[in-house]
Amino acid sequence: MKFFSEQVSSFIQQRRTRRNFGYFFQYICILGAVILLFTVIFHVIMEYEGRSYSWITGLYWTLTVMSTLGFGDITFFSDAGRAFSLLVLLTGILALLIVLPTAFIQLVYTPWLDAQKAREVKHSLPASTAGHVIIVGDSPICRNLAQVLGRYGFYSVLLSGSTQQALELMDQGLHAVMGDYDDVEVYRSLRAENARMVVTLDDDARNMNSIFKLRELTGTVPVVSRAERDESIEILSLAGCTWVFQFRKALGRSLTRRVLTGKLALSTLTTLGPLVIAEVPVKQTSLTGLSLRQSGLRSRYGINVVGLWNRGIFEFPTPDTEFSEHMVLVIAGTREQMEGFSRALLLEPAAQAAGPVLVLGGGRVGMAAAQALHDRGVDVVIVDKRNIAPLVPGIRVQVGDASDLVTLKAAGIDTAPSIIITTHDDDINIYLTIYCRRIRPDVQIISRTNLDRNVRVLHTAGANLVLSLASLVANRIINLLDPGRVFMLNEGMNLFRAPAGKALAGRTLATSGIRTATHCNVVAVKTSAGETLVNPDPHREFESDDELFLVGGSEAEASYYEEFWPERAAAPASARIRPMPPRS
């Protein structure tokens, strides 16, 4: 009862609730007056017919007729009485059965339900909260970032401006707080001064406003922001942003690194000292149809195939795995080994690109992709409904619908070596992927997606490569949060460092069972003397002081520690995370 009384007291204290209650009370008073009037008229007509009933009976008759129950035990004989009964009946249907329930739901029940929901949503974090990541926004990209951070042991909280959105986030298992992004007290309640990082992924103006309010509270917490326009980069930096990224432009450039143009097909993912991790598509190379053993990549070039993407799924190849055109290899080696491997993968003259690369969609991603190809000397055509030629000088623009065959043929789809699909709508990207695959079964199709869940769908639709904006954002944030421990190469694929320890000391790579037990590959070993051995000899014995560089899926690091360093795996996530470097 005490809890119920507290809820009612808190509910009534709200100004909107008191106003709604006033409206509902006024309607109840009007309805009561109508019922009383009908009761009086009932007695008047009964007296006219020569009958007499008590006032309780008159009220009983009025309510049974208005509620349409109509027991029929009391009826009028005269036409005036029956006409009056019809009036009471119709009034009851309107006032008692339609207006009253609607008014109750709208003015009483719904506000009460919203108040109960609002009580479930947090508006602040405990005073002891520290080392967390604050994500300003509740978009699908923000949600994906929160989910990825959770998989890596980081505690994150989403700041949403809507109670309903915050509840939906909580239903998805995410931590959400409701508050205004432009209120400094909200950031104070989120313990922003103790946060590990603040991430703002809204439009440029809202991001700037959020950063200004945050900087009123603290000037030391690192802030990552997204910028859509070039001029916003400097403005956000002046507002106090630590890092500013144009993620859509970065996605456009990433899409072009996978394009087959008859030149180098190698796409470098990251370099770490002498170690280079790269991707290479199998399509239009001499690797097509060969198994890993037959390719001789390790013996001929010193290259280690640490994994492959098979229609969007990361897999570990066996010596008998046959390479097909839709696969993309993830390889590791030194710079010299990569250069020799790249020269060997030059396309034959007959396979050289004969037509322009088509970019479907002239938004920020599409223009960034086209500009990157143009800067590399690649012939490129943008297909868009708008005439964006003034925005991309020197690049040909084909105005028209990308789903129109005439437009695509005018752009050069019959001879295009690659098609990059860059619209901001995943459904349209899926449609265009299927459509272009039907027109050109042999063309390379690279597609952009906003959400990770559509990566598999696009691969099924016929895309050779798919890059996700949500994954690109998450990759960048993860790599900023913990640059020394893990480097996120792609969603589901990481490069991380781990000690060999006593469990591996004296054992060789061939006998350690690392790949079998943890589903990750050792690509390099850093010895106690500081020497980095890229693609180490499988028969070299590990030393306890060795530091291993491993490539594997999202759960690979946890599996490694569970298998070879159980005391480290048992430590809480907060103890395994090192502090952020000071702001420069």
N, C-alpha and C positions, 0 to 999 in steps of 0.2 A: 504493500500500500504506500509505503514511504517513497519507493522508486516511482510508482505511478503518479503520486502527487507532485514529485519533482519534475517529471516529464510534462504534466499539465501546466505547472507553474511556468516552466521555461517556454512552453508553447504559447501560452497566453501573453507573455511579456512582449512578444514580437508585434510591431505596429501593424504589419500586414495582416496578421492573424486577428487582431482586435477589430480591424476594419471589416474583414470577411465575416466575423461573428456578428458584427452590427448589421450587415446586409441580411444575413440569414435570420437573425432575430426579428428584423422588420417584416420579412416575409412570413414568419411564423405568426406574428401578431395579426397581419392581414388575413391569413388563412383562418385563424381562430375567430376573427370578426365575421368572416363569411359563414363559418359553421354556425355561429351563434345566431346570425340573421336568418339562416335557413331553418333553424330550430324554432324561432319565433313564428315564421311564416307557416311552418307545419302546424302549429297549434291554431293559428288563425283559420286555416282552411279546414282543419278538423272540426272546429267550432261551427264553421259554415255548413258542414255535412252532418252536424248534430252529434258529434262524438267528442269524447274528452279523454286525454292521456296525460300522464305525468311528464314533467320536464325531462327526467332521465330517459323516458321512452322517446321523446322528441329528439333528444341528442343521439340516442341509439339508432333511430330511423335515418337520421341525416348521415351518420357515419357509414352505415351499411349501404346506403344508396350511393354515396360519393366514392366509396371504395369498390363499387361494382359487385359486392357480395350479394345484396338483394335477397334476403331470406324469404321475402314474400309474405311474412306473417302480418304485416301492417301495410295496407294499400289504400289508395284513394278511389272513390267511386265516381266523382265528378270529373268533367273534362279539365276544369281549372286545376284540380289536384294532380291529374296525370300530366298535364303540361308542366306543372311545377316539379314533378318527379323527373321529367326529362331534363329540365334545367339543372337540377341538383346532380343528376347523373353525369351530364356533359361537363359541368364545372368540376366535379370530382376527378374525372378522367384527366382533365388538363392540369388542375392545381395540385391534386393529391398523388396522382400516378405518374405524371411527367415532370412538372416543375419542381415538386418537393424533392424527389430523388436526385435530380440533376443539381439543384441548389446545394443539397447536402454533400454530394460528391465533390462539386467544384469548390465550395466555400469552407467545408469542414474536413471531409475525409482526405482529399488530395493534399491540402496543406499540412495536415497532421502526418500523412505518410511521408511527404517530403522532409518534414522536420525530423522524423525518425531516421530517414536516410542520411540527412545532414549530420546527425549525431554519430553515425557510423564512420563518417569521413574525418580523417585527422586534419587539424588546422595548424599543428605544430609538432615538433619532435622533442624527445626528452632532452633535458639540459646536458646530459652526459654524452650525447651523440657527437661523434667526431670521425674523421676519415671517410665520410660518405661522399657520394657524387650526387649533385643536384641537377636534374634535367628539367629545364624550363620548357614546358609544352607537353601535349598529349597526342601528337600526331602518330601515325603508324611507324615512322622512322624513329621517333622518340621511344615508342614502346619496344621496338626491336632492339634499340641500344640498351634499354634497361634489362631486357632478357639476356643479352650477350654479357653484360656486366655481371649479372647474377651467376652465369656459368663460370666466370673467371674469379669468383669470390669477392667481388666488390659490392658493397651495399649502396644502392642508389634509390633515390626518391624522385618521383615525377610531380612537378608543380602544375596543377590543372586549375583553370578558372571556372570550371563547371562541376557542380556536385554530381550530376549524372555521369559525366565522363570519369570523374574520380572513382565512383562506384564501379563502373565498368572495368577500370584498371585494376581495382582491388579484386574483382571477380576473376580476373586473369592471373591472379597471384602476384601482382606487382605492388610495390609500395607507392602510394599516391597521397598527396596532400592538396587540399583545396585552398586557393588564395589568389590574389591579384598579383600579376607579374610586375606591376609598377608601384608596389607598396613596399617600402623599406622594412616595415614591421613584419611583413611576411618572411623576408629573408632572415630577419632576426629570429623569428620563431622556428625557422628551418636550421638554425645554428650554422649559417653560412660562413661565419668567421672561422669555424672549425672544419669546414668541408675540405675534402681532398681536391675537388674540382667542381666548377659550375659549367654546364653546357647549355647554350641557348641556340635552338634550331628553328626559330620562327622567322618571319620576314625581317628585313633589315631594320625598319623603324622600331619594331617591337624589341628586337635584340638590343638595339642601342639604348632604349628606355630601360630595359631590364638591367643592363650593365651599369648605367648611371645610378640606379637605385641601389644596386649591389655595392658599388664603390663608395656610397655614402656610409655603408656599414663597415666594410673591410677593403683594404687596398692590397692585400697579400695573397688572397686565394686565387689560384690560376683559373682563368675563364677561357673557354673555347666557344667560338661563335661561327655561324655560317653567314656568308655574304653572297648575295645574288648579283649585285652590281659592282663593277670595278671600283667606282668612287666610294663605295661603302667600306672598303678595306681600311683605308686611312681613317675614316670617321670612327669606325668601331675600335681601331687601335687607340685613337685619341681618347675615346670614351673609357678606356681602361682594359680592353680585351688583350689577353696574353697571346692567343693564337687565333688567327682569322683564316678560314678556308673557304674556297669556292668549290664546294663538293661537286656541283653539277659540271663545272668545267673539268675538274679532275676526272670525273667519270667519262666525259667525252674523250679526253686524251687517253684514258685507259682502254677504251674501246678500240682506238686506232692502233694500239700496240699489238693487237691480235690480228690485224688485217693482213691477208696474203696479197702482196703486190708484185711478186716475182723477185723480191729482194730478201733481206734477212727475215726469217720467220720466227726469230728468237725474241721473247719478251722477258726482260729482267724483272724479277719481283723484288729482290733485295740483294744487297752486298754487305758482307760483314768481314772486313779484313780481306784475306785472299779468297774467301768463300763467296760464291755467286749462286743464288737460287733463281731459276728461270722457268718459263713455260714455253713449250713449242707445240704447235698443232701438227698432228700426223698428216693431215690432208695435203696432198700435192708434194709429198716428200718420198724419198726412197724407202722410208720405214714402213709404208703401207703394205700390209699383208705379211710382214715379218713378225716373228716372236721376239721376245726380249733376248733370248739366248742367241737367235740367229742374227740379230742386229749388231752384236759385238760392240755395243756402245762403250762398255767399260774397258775392254781390251784395246780397242782402236783409238778412242778419244779420252779415256780416263773419266768418262761421264757416268754418274750414278743416277739411275732413274729411281727417285724416291717415292713416286706415286703417279697416278694419272687420274684425269677427270674423264669419266665415262658417262656422257649425257647428263652432266651436272652432279654425278656422284663421285666422291673421292675414293679411289681404290688403291690397294697395294698390288703391283703386278708380280706374278710368279715368272720363273724363267720361260714357261711355256705360254704366257699371255700373248695373244696375237694382237698386233696394233691395227686398228681400223681407222678410217678417215674421220670419224666423229670424235676420236679421242684427242686429248691434250695431255702431253707428258709434262711432269714436273721433274726437272733435272737439277743436279748439283755438281759443281766443279769449280776449278780456278778460272780466272779470266782468260788465261792462255788456252785452257781446254775448251772454254766456251767459244772462243774465236775460231779455233780449228773446227769445232763442231758446226758453227754457223756457216763457215765457208763450204763445208761438205753438204750443207742443206740448201744451197742455192738452187732455185728451180731451173729446170731445163728450159732452153729457149722456147720450145713449143708450148710450155706451160706459163710463159711470161704473161703478165697482165696485158690484155689487148684493149680493154675499155676502161671507163672511169669507175671509181668506187662510188656507189650510191649511198647517200645519207638520207634516210626517210625521216623527216621531221626537222624543222628549222628553229627549234627552241634553243635554250642555252647549251644543252648537252649536244645537240646536233651541230650548232655553229662551232662549238669548241672542237668537236671531232673533225669537222671539215677543215677548220683552220690548221689543226695539227697535221693532217694529211697534206694540205697545201704547202705548209712550211717544209715538209719532207720531199716536195717535188712530185707528189702523187696527184694524178688527175682525179678530181672529185666533183660530183654534182649533188646539190641539195634539192630534194623534192619537198615542196611545202605549198600549202594553199595560199600563203601570202607571198608577196614579192619582197623578199628580204635582201635583195641584191645590194642595196646601199649599205647594209650592215656587214657584208662579207665581200669587200672589194677584191676582185681578181678571181672569185670563185663563181662558177656557173650555177644558176638557180633555175630549176624547172618548176614553174608555177602550175599547180594542179593537185588533184587528190592522189595520194599514194596508192589507193586501192583501185585506181583506174588504169587499165592495161595500156591505153593510148598514152597516158602521161608517163608511165614507166618505160615504155618503148622509146618515147622521145628522149627520155633521160639517158637511155643506153643500157637497159637491163639485159639485153640479149648478149652483150659482150662484157658486162661487168664481172670482175673477179670476186668482188665482195659486196655485200649489202649490209649497212649498219642501220638498225631500226632504233630510233631514239625518242619516240613520242613519250609524253609524260603519263599516258594512260596504258596500264598493263593489258587491259582487254584489247585495245587497238593493236598493241605490239604482238599479241598472240595471233590476232587475225591476220596482220600483215606478214608474220612469219609463215603461216600456213599458205597464204596467197602467193608469196614469192617463191616458196619451195615448190609449189605446183608449176609455176612458170619456168623456174630454173632449178631442176633437181640437183645440178652439179655445183651451184654457186655456194660460196661461203656466206653464211648468215650470222651476223653478230647482233645480239639484241640487248637492250637495256630494260631493266625492270626496277620498279620502286621497292617491291616487297620480296623478301627471300622466299616466301612460300610459292611464288610464281616461277622460280628458277626451273624447277622440274617440269612444269607445264610447258614452258617455252622450249626446253630441250625436246620434249615429246612432240611439240608442234613442228620441229625441224630445225631449230637454231643450233649452230655448231658451238657457239660460245654465248654465255649469258653473264652479264655483270649486274650486280644489284647495288643500287644507290644506298640502301639501308646497310648492306655489308660494308661498303666503302666508308661510310660514316663511322660504323662501329670499329672497323679496323684502325682508323686514324685515332680514335679516342683511346682504345686499348693500348696502342703503341705509345701514346703520350703518358698514360697513367703508369705504365710499368715498362719503360724502354729497355731495362737491363735484363729482365727475366724472360719475357715472351715477346715475340714479334708476330702479329697476326697477318699472315700472307693473304688469306682469303677466308671466307666463312667456312669453317670446318677444317682449316689447314693452318697450322702454326709452326713457327720456328722458335724453339725454346732451348735454354741452357740448363743443364743439370749435372751435378757431380757424379763421378763414377762410384766413389765410396768403397767401403770395405766389401760390399756384396759383389762387386765386379772386379775387384783387385785380383790379378793373376789369371783372369779369364780372358778369352779372345772374343772378338766380335762374332766370329763364326759359331762359337759354342755358348755364347751368353744367353741366347734366346730372347734378346730384346725385342726383335721384330715380332716374334710369335706371341710373346706375353703382353706387350704394350701396344702393338699396332702402330709403331713409329720407326723411323729409319735414322740411323746415326750418319750424319753427313760430314761431320768434322770432329776432331778431338784437339783440345788445347792442352798441351802438356804443362807440367810444373815449371819447365824451363821457358815457357812463353811461346813455344813453337805451335803453330796451327797446322794440323794434318788434315787436309781436305780429302774426303773419301778414303779414310785410313785403310791400311792393309787389314783384311779380315783376320789374319793370323797374328797380329800384334797383340800382346797382352796388355790389358788395362792396368793402370796404376791408380791407387786410391785418390791421388791428388788430380787426376785427369778431370777436365771439364768437357762434357759431351754437348755437341750441338745436334739436336734431334728435330725431325720434321714429322708431324703427325696430326691427327684430328684433334677436335676440341677436348676430348677426354684423355688424350695421350699423356699429358704431363701428370695428371692424377694417377693414371695406371702405372707410369714409370715409378713414381714415389711409393705407391702401394706395393710394388713388386721388389724394388731394390733399395728403398729408403723408407721403411714403414714408420719409423719414429718421426720423420719429416712430414709424412702424409697425415699423421694424427694431429699435427699442430693446427690450431685454428687459422682460418684464412687471414685474419688480421695480422697474425704473427708472421705470415709468409710474405706480406706485402711491404715493400720498402717505401720510405717516404719519398714524396715528389722532390725533384731537384729545385733549387731556388729559382725564382723568376729572374730572367735575364732581360 
